[in-house]
Amino acid sequence: MSTAMNFGSKSFRPRAPDKGSFPLDHFGECKAFKEKFMKCLRENSYDNSKCRYQSKDYLECRMDNQLMAKEPMERLGFKDLIDTPPIKESKDSRP
């Protein structure tokens, strides 16, 4: 009885992770940015369109610390926020 083992027919080729897959922030290098983003989401009923500056800052931190691949901010959907300072809300406008 022979065992058919075709080790040579296919070889394993490592590949880059899928887009959106990136290492966890084990050392907390971007924790402050993440916390600001999460706080903004909570304060705005999880409407992420109101937290785009915080999201941009968080992604920039991840790229600067090699926690994700460098991408132009335009490709990540932040073309309109580049070099534009965030608008500060007054304390009276909050509910």
Phi, psi and omega per residue, in radians:
M1 nan 2.277 -3.137
S2 -1.970 2.594 3.122
T3 -1.788 2.199 -3.133
A4 -1.544 1.868 3.102
M5 -2.171 1.958 -3.122
N6 -1.806 1.332 3.125
F7 -1.246 -0.460 -3.075
G8 -1.490 -0.187 -3.060
S9 -1.259 -0.658 3.106
K10 -2.325 2.370 3.085
S11 -1.964 2.619 -3.139
F12 -1.342 2.228 3.073
R13 -2.114 1.991 3.107
P14 -1.137 2.597 3.126
R15 -2.356 2.799 3.117
A16 -1.159 2.660 3.106
P17 -1.136 2.741 3.094
D18 -1.055 2.661 3.104
K19 -1.035 2.347 -3.100
G20 1.695 -0.218 3.065
S21 -1.666 2.115 3.139
F22 -2.617 2.821 -3.077
P23 -1.080 2.624 3.042
L24 -1.263 2.732 -3.134
D25 -1.543 1.268 -3.055
H26 -1.084 -0.539 -3.078
F27 -1.685 0.074 3.080
G28 1.178 0.487 -3.096
E29 -1.105 -0.503 -3.106
C30 -2.067 0.333 -3.080
K31 -1.069 -0.722 -3.127
A32 -1.080 -0.704 3.120
F33 -1.169 -0.702 3.123
K34 -1.117 -0.730 -3.131
E35 -1.129 -0.707 3.088
K36 -1.080 -0.736 3.136
F37 -1.126 -0.799 -3.137
M38 -1.136 -0.671 3.099
K39 -1.102 -0.754 3.115
C40 -1.065 -0.756 3.117
L41 -1.054 -0.796 3.137
R42 -1.076 -0.735 -3.110
E43 -1.229 -0.327 -3.092
N44 -2.026 0.540 3.107
S45 0.907 0.672 3.096
Y46 1.048 0.525 3.033
D47 -1.546 1.709 -3.021
N48 -1.178 -0.291 3.111
S49 -1.174 -0.369 3.120
K50 -1.544 -0.044 -3.080
C51 -2.146 0.520 -3.059
R52 -1.171 -0.619 3.116
Y53 -1.126 -0.749 3.128
Q54 -1.144 -0.686 3.108
S55 -1.107 -0.781 3.119
K56 -1.060 -0.810 3.138
D57 -1.060 -0.711 -3.141
Y58 -1.126 -0.798 3.140
L59 -1.149 -0.659 3.080
E60 -1.098 -0.700 3.097
C61 -1.078 -0.784 3.138
R62 -1.072 -0.719 3.129
M63 -1.206 -0.719 -3.138
D64 -1.111 -0.480 -3.128
N65 -1.799 0.333 3.114
Q66 0.957 0.597 3.077
L67 -1.642 -0.098 3.002
M68 -2.767 2.822 -3.126
A69 -1.161 2.504 3.084
K70 -1.167 2.298 3.090
E71 -2.384 2.532 3.024
P72 -1.121 2.448 -3.120
M73 -1.061 -0.491 3.089
E74 -1.064 -0.685 -3.132
R75 -1.242 -0.392 -3.140
L76 -1.607 0.085 3.063
G77 1.603 0.331 -3.098
F78 -2.014 0.443 -3.106
K79 -0.999 -0.679 -3.102
D80 -1.291 -0.226 -3.099
L81 -1.768 -0.094 -3.080
I82 -1.190 2.205 -3.139
D83 1.032 0.436 3.072
T84 -1.965 2.103 -3.129
P85 -1.217 2.557 3.126
P86 -1.166 2.587 3.101
I87 -1.503 2.164 3.134
K88 -1.462 2.306 3.074
E89 -1.497 2.516 3.077
S90 -1.380 2.714 -3.130
K91 -1.120 -0.480 -3.117
D92 -1.269 -0.350 -3.085
S93 -1.433 -0.156 3.117
R94 -1.402 2.564 3.112
P95 -1.212 nan nan
